[in-house]
């Protein structure tokens, strides 16, 4: 099953911090949607109300930005790792 790596900034939003979650999914979109159903606290950081990915949320599959692949429709293999870099404000 593909594995989603949860960065520290997102772990703080969870009642019980986890570093990774394995999810049975065929695409990045399915994996992230499933993650948000398991951990609904993460949805506001990743998705807008209409389930479109937030503009500044960066998602990588095996170090490749999904925006240069096939976006949320990027196909996953069982050994793939998904890394989320959430939007971070600052100045």
Secondary structure, DSSP 8 states (H G I E B T S, - for coil): -EEEE--HHHHTTSSS--SEEEE--SBHHHHHHHHHHH-GGGHHHHB-TTS-B-TT-EEEETTEETTTTTGGG-B--TT-EEEEE------
